[in-house]
Amino acid sequence: MTATSVSPRPRRLGPLRPPRPLPLLPLLPLLPLLASLTVAPTAEAQRPLKVYISADMEGVVGTVTGDQLGPGGFEYERFRQFMTAEVLAAVEAAKAAGATEILVSDSHGNGENLLIERLPADVSVVRSWPRPLMMMQGIDSSFSAALFIGYHASAANPRGVRAHTISSARFADVRLNGRSVTEGAISAAIAGHFGVPVVMISGDDAAVAEVKALVGDLEGAVVKWNYSFHSARTLTPEASGRLIREKVTAALRIITGESHVRAILFNIFGGITRCDDVANGIVTSLKASPLSVPLVIRLTGTNEEKARQILSGFGLGATTSMDEAVQMVIARAQEASA
């Protein structure tokens, strides 16, 4: 990861989060941002289904201005309830899918927004700042999946309700390896460092699209559609809760093995993510949980040759052609089903 890049920006909207140290940005190695990952049911069934939920507020249903986002806003208390309801919808869906442990990170503003008394007794919550892993504090390699609730677009995105990255007063742009990223991409990189796939995100249309473009085709719950920085067409809280439950259920169905996986395709682009870091993540995961289905790897980009050496040492190969990878995974899936 390279150091944060800051550019002049004409618009200043005031800090959206209290000051806190950010030593992690230039130091955290970017391990797998998994562009395409399907988890084999037999591998994941060997360990408990632990789910990490990172919750922000700008992407919560109905949120459009500062009136909803901080203690000084006249609608803040109501929107704390909406934020809590969206997190609760994700929690309920995760528990219905078989989650044995859930950790929720309150990651907006002062980190003290969620009404924790409304959450189930067996859910833990990370609150306030500072925290070394920022919006992903508490995650580790024991988790099976990560969910993002209420996320927003980046400072570099001209679209998106309340779009910013970390703080609009401090950062006009945040880049990893020269590429502008969202808070969602930063959080996904931290999850990837521990080998945890991000499987679902909720927020406005710009936020969901931006994270999908960097992380891959995860489940996206679009709860509002931006018109401008301070305006959107939005679902109602009831509808957003229903949508989030549906998307979490669909996302965790892969993890719990209900999708009848016959083969796995890793599609790795070494841009923000270095190929050798992803290769190390794959090998580490396979050592911990060997697969019972065929694995096909397509990789190209930064440190590609080094990644091939790492994979080769574990008896794995990789192709650079997406067409070839697709044909290979289809053929192996058919063989596995025969």
Residue pairs with C-beta under 8 A, 6 or more apart in sequence:
1 25
1 26
1 27
1 28
1 29
1 30
1 176
1 177
1 189
2 26
2 175
2 176
2 177
2 178
3 25
3 26
4 22
4 25
4 26
4 171
4 174
4 175
5 173
5 174
5 175
6 170
6 171
6 172
6 173
7 172
7 173
8 172
9 155
9 168
9 172
11 168
12 168
12 169
13 66
13 164
13 168
13 169
14 66
14 168
14 169
15 167
15 168
15 169
15 170
16 58
16 69
16 109
16 162
16 164
16 167
16 168
16 169
17 108
17 109
17 110
17 129
17 166
17 167
18 109
18 110
18 129
20 129
20 130
20 131
21 130
22 134
22 166
23 132
24 132
24 133
24 134
24 190
25 174
25 186
28 189
28 190
28 193
29 193
29 277
30 176
30 177
30 189
30 192
30 193
30 272
30 273
30 274
30 277
31 189
31 192
31 193
31 194
31 195
31 273
31 277
31 278
31 280
31 281
32 192
32 195
32 268
32 273
32 277
32 278
32 281
32 282
33 185
33 188
33 189
33 192
33 214
33 215
33 216
33 272
33 273
33 278
34 192
34 197
34 198
34 215
34 216
34 266
34 268
34 278
35 215
35 216
35 266
35 267
35 268
35 269
36 216
36 217
36 265
36 266
36 267
37 197
37 216
37 264
37 266
38 254
38 259
38 261
38 264
38 265
39 197
39 254
39 255
39 257
39 261
39 264
40 257
40 261
40 264
40 291
40 292
40 293
41 256
41 257
41 258
41 259
41 260
41 261
42 257
42 291
42 292
42 293
43 289
43 290
43 291
43 292
44 144
44 255
44 256
44 257
44 289
45 256
45 257
46 289
47 142
47 144
47 289
48 100
48 101
48 144
49 94
49 97
49 98
49 99
49 100
49 101
49 144
49 145
49 252
49 255
49 256
50 99
50 100
50 101
50 102
50 103
50 142
50 143
50 144
51 94
51 99
51 101
51 102
51 103
51 143
51 144
51 145
51 146
51 147
51 252
52 102
52 103
52 105
52 136
52 138
52 139
52 143
52 145
52 146
52 147
52 191
52 196
53 87
53 90
53 91
53 94
53 102
53 103
53 104
53 105
53 146
53 147
53 148
53 149
54 104
54 105
54 107
54 135
54 136
54 146
54 147
54 148
54 149
54 151
54 187
55 83
55 86
55 87
55 104
55 105
55 106
55 107
55 108
55 114
55 148
55 149
55 150
56 107
56 108
56 135
56 148
56 149
56 150
56 151
56 152
56 183
56 203
57 63
57 68
57 69
57 79
57 83
57 108
57 109
57 113
57 150
58 69
58 108
58 150
58 151
58 152
58 161
58 162
58 164
58 203
59 149
59 150
59 151
59 152
59 161
59 202
59 203
59 204
59 207
59 223
59 224
60 68
60 79
60 82
60 83
60 86
60 149
60 150
60 223
60 240
61 82
61 86
61 223
61 224
61 234
61 235
61 236
61 237
61 239
61 240
62 68
62 79
62 82
62 224
62 234
62 236
62 237
63 69
63 79
63 82
63 150
63 161
63 162
63 224
64 161
64 162
64 224
64 230
64 231
64 232
64 234
65 73
65 162
65 230
66 72
66 73
67 73
67 74
67 75
67 76
68 75
68 76
68 78
68 79
69 76
69 79
69 108
69 109
69 162
70 76
70 109
71 110
73 79
80 113
80 114
80 115
81 115
82 237
82 240
83 108
83 113
83 114
83 149
83 150
84 113
84 114
84 115
84 118
84 119
85 237
85 241
86 149
86 150
86 202
86 223
86 237
86 240
86 241
86 244
87 104
87 114
87 119
87 149
88 118
88 119
88 241
89 240
89 241
89 242
89 244
89 245
89 248
90 147
90 149
90 200
90 202
90 244
90 245
90 248
91 102
91 104
91 119
91 120
91 123
92 245
93 244
93 245
93 246
93 248
93 249
93 252
94 102
94 147
94 248
94 252
95 102
95 120
96 249
97 248
97 249
97 252
97 253
97 255
97 256
98 252
98 256
99 252
101 122
102 122
102 123
102 124
103 123
103 124
103 125
103 126
103 138
103 139
103 143
104 114
104 119
104 123
104 124
104 125
104 126
105 125
105 126
105 135
105 136
105 137
105 138
106 112
106 113
106 114
106 125
106 126
106 127
106 128
107 134
107 135
108 150
110 128
110 129
111 126
111 127
111 128
111 129
112 127
112 128
114 125
114 127
116 125
116 127
119 125
124 138
126 137
126 138
131 137
133 139
133 190
134 186
134 187
134 190
135 183
135 186
135 187
135 190
136 146
136 187
136 190
136 191
139 146
139 190
139 191
139 194
139 196
140 194
141 194
141 195
141 196
141 288
143 191
143 194
143 196
144 196
144 255
145 196
145 197
145 198
145 199
145 200
145 251
145 252
145 255
146 187
146 188
146 191
146 196
146 197
146 198
146 199
147 198
147 199
147 200
147 201
147 248
147 251
148 184
148 187
148 198
148 200
148 201
148 202
148 203
148 211
149 201
149 202
149 244
150 202
150 203
151 182
151 183
151 184
151 201
151 202
151 203
151 207
151 208
151 211
152 160
152 161
152 162
152 163
152 164
152 182
152 183
152 203
152 204
152 206
152 207
153 159
153 160
153 161
153 163
153 182
153 203
153 204
153 206
153 207
153 210
153 226
154 160
154 163
154 164
154 165
154 173
154 174
154 180
154 181
154 182
154 183
154 185
154 210
155 163
155 164
155 165
155 168
155 171
155 172
155 173
155 174
155 180
156 165
156 172
156 173
156 180
157 163
157 182
157 206
157 210
159 206
159 226
160 204
160 206
160 207
160 210
160 226
160 229
161 204
161 206
161 224
161 226
161 228
161 229
161 230
161 231
161 232
162 229
162 230
163 206
163 207
163 229
164 171
165 171
165 173
165 174
165 181
165 182
165 183
165 186
166 174
166 183
173 180
174 180
174 181
174 186
175 181
176 185
176 186
176 189
176 272
177 271
177 272
177 274
177 302
179 271
179 272
181 189
181 214
181 272
182 207
182 210
182 211
182 214
184 198
184 201
184 207
184 210
184 211
184 214
184 215
185 210
185 211
185 214
185 215
185 272
187 198
188 198
188 211
188 214
188 215
189 272
189 273
191 197
191 198
192 198
192 273
192 281
195 281
195 284
195 285
197 255
198 211
198 215
198 218
199 218
199 219
199 251
199 252
199 254
199 255
200 218
200 219
200 220
200 221
200 247
200 248
200 250
200 251
201 207
201 208
201 211
201 212
201 218
201 219
201 220
201 221
202 208
202 220
202 221
202 222
202 223
202 240
202 243
202 244
202 247
203 221
203 222
203 223
204 222
204 223
204 224
204 225
204 226
204 232
205 222
205 224
205 225
205 226
206 226
208 220
208 221
208 222
209 220
211 218
211 220
212 218
212 220
214 272
216 267
218 251
219 247
219 248
219 250
219 251
220 247
221 240
221 243
221 244
221 246
221 247
222 243
223 234
223 235
223 239
223 240
223 243
223 244
224 232
224 233
224 234
224 235
225 232
225 233
225 234
226 232
227 233
235 243
253 259
254 261
261 293
262 293
262 294
262 332
262 333
262 334
262 336
262 337
263 293
263 294
263 295
263 296
263 329
263 330
263 332
263 333
263 336
264 291
264 293
264 294
264 295
264 296
264 329
265 296
265 297
265 298
265 325
265 326
265 329
266 278
266 282
266 295
266 296
266 297
266 298
266 299
267 298
267 322
267 325
268 275
268 278
268 297
268 298
268 299
268 300
268 301
268 307
269 300
269 301
270 278
270 299
270 300
270 301
270 302
270 303
270 304
270 307
271 301
271 302
273 301
273 302
274 301
274 302
274 303
274 307
275 299
275 300
275 301
275 302
275 303
275 304
275 306
275 307
276 303
276 306
276 307
276 310
277 303
278 299
278 307
279 299
279 306
279 307
279 308
279 310
279 311
280 310
282 297
282 311
282 316
283 310
283 311
283 313
283 314
283 316
286 295
286 314
293 336
294 329
294 332
294 333
294 335
294 336
295 316
296 319
296 325
296 328
296 329
296 332
297 311
297 316
297 317
297 318
297 319
297 325
298 318
298 319
298 320
298 321
298 322
298 324
298 325
299 307
299 308
299 318
299 320
300 320
304 320
307 318
308 317
308 318
311 317
311 318
319 325
319 328
